[in-house]
Amino acid sequence: MLLAMGQETGQAEETTEETAEAQGDHTIDHTIAEATEESKKTLEQNIRLFFGR
């Protein structure tokens, strides 16, 4: 019984770590997407300023 409880605890810890890792990956992806969008806006503004459009 203790062995089974230990295995369940280990599996729960692995699931928690996997979930945290997936959330971290999502956060990184979201941050990159936001930075990319901001870079596009800045580039568009700079082009308009440079070419006067």
N, C-alpha and C positions, 0 to 999 in steps of 0.2 A: 504494500500500500504506500509506504513512504517513497519507494522507487517511482511508482506511478505519479505521485504528487510532484516529485522532483522533475520528472519528465514533462509534466504539464506546465510547471513553472518555467522550465527552460523554453518550451515552445511558446509560451505567452511572452517571454522576454524577447525571443527572436521576432515574433510578430510585431511587438512594440517597436523594436529597432527598425524593422522593415518599413513600418508605417511612418516613423520619423524620417527615415531616409527618403521615402517617396515624397513626403511633404516638403522636405528640404529641396529635393530636385524640382518640385513644382514651383517653389518659391524662387529658386535660381532662374528657372525658365521664364517666370513672370517678370522678374527683375530685368533680365536680358531683353525681353520683348519691350518693356517700358523704355529702357535705355535706347534701344534701336529706334523706337518711335520718336523719342526726343531728338535723336541724332538726325533723323529724316527731316523733322521740322526745322531744326537749326540749319541744315544744309539748304533746304528750300528758301529760308529767309536770307541766307548769305548769297545765294544765287540771285534772288530778287534784288538785293542791295547792290551787288556787283554789276549786274546787267541792267539795272534800273527798270525792272518790270513790276 
